[in-house]
Each structure stands twice: as C-alpha cells, then as structure tokens.
Amino acid sequence: MRPTPTIASVVLTAVVWVAVLRMLRRRRARPGADVSARTLRSDRLHNAGVICAAVGFTWFSVWLITDSGAANWLHAVSAPAALVFIALGGVVAGYAGWLGGP
C-alpha cells in the first residue's frame, strides 16, 4: 500500500526538522573557551538562517498539502510565505558567513 502524498509530506517535514534541530544542537556544543563576540554573532545568525529556511520548507509543505483545495486561503498564503522565509534564511546565513565564517 502506498502512502498518501499528505502523509509523505508531513513525514518529510518532520525528518527535516529533526535534522535541523540535531545540527543546531551539535553546532552549539562546538565552540571553544575564548570565542570572540563576532564569532558568537555569526553562529547565532547561522542558526537563525537555518531556522528560517526550515520554516520556509514547512510552508512549502503546507502549500503542497493544501493543493487539493482544502483551504484556498492557506494555499494562497503558503507559497509567498515559503519564498520569503527561504530567501530570508539565505540572506541571513550569507551575512553570517561574511561576518565570521561557517
């Protein structure tokens, strides 16, 4: 039996969030004893960028789920929200890389 596209989309979104949160947790445990303020700011911006991109992916999943016409207003809102969050995540992560490296 093949899973429905809605279930597959929800499972994929959950897997992405688990991966993002694990990555952020590993990044948080990595800094050394004397880290500069610039590096800390860069790490925080990277984390914010990753979370923004994950929120954008979640909105994209909502767009795929509501494509069948369940909620027209949600389908209309989710595509622009996905694009805005993914673009914002890219800009913030790019600025963090320019500011202090990966």
Beta strands, then each sheet from edge to edge (+ up, - down):
end
